Amino acid sequence: MVRAAGGLVVRRGPGGRPEVLLVHRPRYDDWSFPKGKAEPGESDEDCALREVEEETGLRCELGSELAVTRYRDGRGRRKQVRYFLMRAAGEPRGRNEVDRVRWAPLAEADALLTWQRDRSVLASLPGDG
C-alpha cells in the first residue's frame, strides 16, 4: 500500500471567515489539498508537514488528524492518505508539482475540489474552521 499524508491549511479570511488552502496540479489538472507520499521511515506527521512545505513554501504548525482516505491510485495501487489540520503564517506559492495555490472559503472550496474524497476530508473540519 502507498502511504501518504497531507494538510488542510486553514486561516481566517476577510470578515473572519475560515478559508482553506487549495493547490492545483497541472499533471492531473485537479484542485486538491497539498499531500504526498511518505519516505521510508518517515512518520505520517512529518510527511504531511514536509509535503505542504514542498508544494506551497509554507512551514506549518501541525494540528489534529482530521481524516483518512483510501483509494486506488492511477497505477491501481491501494493508497492511504492521512490529513492533518495545519496553520501557517505567510503567503503560499506553488512549487514542485503545484502551479497554482489559492485560499478559498469553505463553500467555495467544496465546489472547486476535483475529487469527492477531498470533499469528505473538507467536511471533517471542525465547525469553526
Disulfide bonds with the S-S distance in Angstrom:
none
